[in-house]
Amino acid sequence: MATKNARSLGPLLREYRNRLSPEESGLPRPPGARRTPGLRREELAQLAGVSEDYIKRLEQGRSHPSASVVNSLARALRLSQAEYEQLSALSGHAIAAPGAVHRTIGAATQQLLDRLSDVPVGVYDAGWTLLSYNALGVRVFGEPAENYNQRNMAWRFFMEPANFDWECDAQERNFKAALVADLRDAVSRYPHDEELAKLTAELRASHGGFDELWCSGSAAKFVGTTGVTHHPAVGQITLDANALSVPEGDLKLVVFTARPRTRDAHRLAALGEDHERSFHYPQ
């Protein structure tokens, strides 16, 4: 059943399509007289990289476009920024940022990071690349790599042996599916970020499991998981990892906690004796 927004989207798409000529879109004018002004459905489909039937279903309110399709339609229809924002809102998607992913930590986020000194915390950008650990995070997980790819969470868990095991296979599958969905969403919102585009292209080309999840179109979001990290000094520590969204800079805060009054809590406390510094890795 079509949603209210989907029904509103159809007339808007037809309006945008009807006002644009093939010549303005870089298409040759077909021979013979055109019965209607503007682009035909098949011409818009060609420009946007989708099927003619899909355009028909969108205009009839029988389908809901993904964020990437909204971006493709906006480019094909040569929409202004205001028109693109309207199309995104009617489609239920966040507006793609005109620039790159934010890779700096603002004052409010830094203050929060400094105050959460009794638990390990990592700050990630919108594409899940680590920007900073607090001091306890460094003591638990080690200093992050200098290399951009190796600081990315998806790269670590798909391309390298990660120092983190899940309690069951289902947890690992759910975590990876949500992580890929988050990355796909970030690419849609930051289509001009070259580092993020290069990272995801390399992951898709290098790891079949990542590419399969990418193509699945899953809309899952990573909010938390539970797993075991292996520390050279204190041994295994089971931690709950919970992700929080930070509006300042479109960042993500991952807080790692151990269940109270457990061996894991004692081991985490032992590592928390010295928390005098944080490490930052600006671009």
C-alpha positions in Angstrom: 0.0 0.0 0.0 1.3 3.4 -0.9 2.1 5.9 1.9 0.8 9.4 2.0 4.3 10.7 1.0 4.6 8.2 -1.8 1.3 9.4 -3.3 2.5 13.0 -3.0 5.8 12.1 -4.7 4.2 11.0 -8.0 2.7 14.3 -9.1 5.9 16.1 -8.2 8.0 13.7 -10.3 5.6 14.1 -13.3 5.9 17.9 -12.9 9.7 17.9 -12.9 9.7 15.4 -15.8 7.3 17.4 -17.9 9.3 20.7 -17.7 12.6 19.2 -18.9 13.2 18.7 -22.6 15.5 15.9 -24.0 17.9 18.5 -25.4 18.3 20.1 -22.0 19.1 16.7 -20.6 21.7 15.9 -23.3 19.5 13.4 -25.1 18.8 13.5 -28.8 15.3 14.5 -29.8 13.6 11.4 -31.3 12.2 11.7 -34.8 8.6 12.7 -35.3 6.3 14.9 -33.2 6.2 14.4 -29.4 2.7 14.0 -28.0 3.5 15.5 -24.7 6.1 18.1 -23.5 9.1 17.1 -21.3 10.9 13.9 -20.8 9.2 10.5 -21.4 9.4 7.9 -18.6 11.8 5.8 -20.5 14.1 8.9 -21.0 14.1 9.7 -17.3 14.7 6.1 -16.5 17.8 6.1 -18.9 19.2 9.2 -17.3 18.6 8.0 -13.7 19.8 4.4 -14.3 16.6 2.7 -13.3 13.8 0.9 -15.3 10.9 2.6 -17.0 8.6 0.4 -14.9 10.2 1.7 -11.7 9.6 5.3 -12.8 5.9 4.4 -13.5 5.5 2.8 -10.0 7.0 5.8 -8.4 4.7 8.2 -10.2 1.7 5.9 -9.3 2.7 5.8 -5.6 3.4 2.0 -5.7 7.0 2.2 -4.8 9.3 4.0 -2.5 12.7 5.3 -3.7 15.9 4.7 -1.9 18.2 7.6 -1.0 20.6 6.8 -3.8 17.7 6.7 -6.3 16.5 10.1 -5.0 20.0 11.5 -5.7 20.0 10.0 -9.2 16.6 11.4 -10.0 17.7 14.9 -8.7 20.7 14.8 -11.0 18.7 13.6 -14.0 16.0 16.2 -13.5 18.5 18.9 -12.8 16.7 20.0 -9.6 17.7 23.0 -7.6 18.8 22.5 -4.0 15.4 23.5 -2.7 13.7 21.0 -5.1 16.1 18.3 -4.1 15.4 18.9 -0.5 11.6 18.7 -1.2 12.1 15.4 -3.1 14.1 14.0 -0.2 11.6 15.0 2.4 8.7 13.4 0.5 10.7 10.2 0.0 11.5 10.1 3.8 15.3 10.5 3.4 17.9 12.7 4.9 19.3 15.4 2.7 22.7 14.7 1.1 25.4 17.0 2.4 27.0 19.2 -0.3 30.5 18.6 1.1 32.5 15.9 2.7 32.0 13.8 5.9 32.9 15.8 9.0 36.1 14.4 10.5 36.7 16.8 13.4 35.4 16.6 17.0 33.6 19.7 18.2 34.0 21.1 21.7 30.8 19.6 23.1 31.6 16.1 21.9 35.2 16.4 23.2 33.9 17.5 26.6 31.6 14.4 26.7 34.5 12.2 25.7 36.7 13.6 28.4 34.0 13.1 31.1 33.3 9.5 30.2 36.6 8.4 31.7 35.5 5.2 33.4 34.3 3.4 30.2 36.0 2.9 26.9 34.6 5.3 24.2 35.3 5.7 20.5 34.2 8.6 18.3 33.5 7.7 14.7 32.6 9.8 11.7 29.4 9.2 9.6 31.2 6.5 7.6 32.4 4.6 10.7 36.0 5.7 10.6 37.5 6.2 14.1 38.4 9.8 14.9 39.4 9.3 18.6 39.4 7.0 21.6 39.3 8.3 25.1 42.2 7.2 27.2 40.6 4.0 28.5 39.6 3.1 24.9 43.3 3.3 23.9 44.2 1.1 26.9 41.6 -1.5 26.0 41.8 -1.6 22.2 45.3 -0.1 21.5 46.3 3.0 19.6 44.4 3.2 16.2 46.3 2.8 13.0 47.4 5.8 11.1 45.9 4.4 7.8 42.4 5.6 7.0 41.1 2.2 5.8 42.5 0.4 8.9 40.7 2.9 11.2 37.4 2.2 9.5 35.2 -0.3 11.4 33.8 -2.0 8.3 37.3 -2.5 6.9 38.5 -4.0 10.2 35.7 -6.5 10.5 35.5 -7.5 6.8 39.1 -7.3 5.7 41.3 -7.9 8.7 41.2 -10.3 11.7 39.4 -8.3 14.3 40.2 -8.5 18.0 36.6 -9.0 18.8 34.4 -12.1 18.8 30.7 -12.4 19.1 28.7 -14.6 21.5 26.9 -16.2 18.5 26.9 -16.2 14.7 23.6 -14.4 14.6 25.1 -11.4 16.5 27.9 -11.2 14.0 25.6 -11.4 11.0 23.3 -8.7 12.4 26.2 -6.5 13.3 27.7 -6.7 9.8 24.4 -6.1 8.0 23.7 -3.0 10.1 27.2 -1.7 9.6 26.9 -2.0 5.8 23.5 -0.4 5.9 24.9 2.5 7.8 27.8 2.9 5.3 25.3 2.9 2.4 23.3 5.6 4.1 26.4 7.7 4.6 27.4 7.4 1.0 23.9 8.6 0.0 24.1 11.6 2.3 27.7 12.5 1.4 27.9 11.6 -2.3 30.8 14.0 -2.9 33.1 12.5 -0.2 36.0 10.9 -2.2 37.5 9.0 0.8 34.2 7.3 1.7 33.5 6.5 -2.0 36.9 5.0 -2.5 36.7 3.0 0.8 33.3 1.4 -0.1 34.3 0.7 -3.7 37.4 -1.2 -2.4 35.3 -3.1 0.1 32.8 -4.1 -2.6 35.5 -5.2 -5.0 37.5 -7.1 -2.4 34.9 -8.8 -0.2 32.0 -10.7 -1.7 30.2 -10.8 1.7 30.3 -7.0 2.0 29.1 -6.6 -1.6 26.2 -9.0 -1.1 25.1 -7.1 2.0 25.5 -3.8 0.1 23.3 -5.0 -2.8 20.7 -6.4 -0.4 19.4 -2.9 0.4 19.0 -3.7 4.1 17.9 -0.7 6.1 19.1 -2.0 9.5 20.9 0.4 11.8 23.8 -0.4 14.1 22.7 0.4 17.7 24.6 -2.2 19.7 26.2 -5.6 20.0 27.9 -7.8 22.6 31.3 -9.4 22.1 34.6 -10.5 23.5 37.9 -8.6 23.1 41.2 -10.2 23.9 43.6 -8.0 25.9 47.3 -9.1 26.2 47.5 -8.0 29.9 44.2 -9.0 31.4 42.8 -11.6 29.0 39.3 -11.8 27.6 36.7 -9.1 28.4 33.1 -9.4 27.4 31.7 -5.9 26.5 28.4 -4.4 25.4 28.9 -1.9 22.6 26.2 0.7 22.2 26.2 3.4 19.5 24.9 6.9 20.2 24.3 9.6 17.5 26.0 12.9 18.0 24.3 15.8 16.1 27.5 17.9 16.3 29.3 17.0 13.2 27.1 13.9 12.4 29.3 11.7 14.5 28.8 8.4 16.3 29.8 7.6 19.9 30.3 4.0 20.8 30.4 3.3 24.5 31.8 -0.1 25.7 30.6 -1.3 29.1 31.0 -4.5 31.1 28.2 -6.0 33.2 28.4 -5.0 36.8 30.1 -7.2 39.4 31.5 -9.6 36.8 35.0 -10.7 36.0 34.8 -8.5 32.9 34.0 -5.5 35.1 37.0 -6.1 37.3 39.3 -6.5 34.3 38.0 -3.3 32.7 38.5 -1.5 36.0 42.1 -2.7 36.2 42.8 -1.2 32.8 41.2 2.1 33.9 43.8 3.1 36.5 45.6 5.5 34.1 43.4 7.6 31.9 45.3 10.9 31.5 45.3 11.3 27.7 43.2 10.9 24.5 44.5 10.2 21.0 43.1 12.1 17.9 43.6 11.3 14.3 42.5 14.2 12.2 42.5 14.0 8.4 
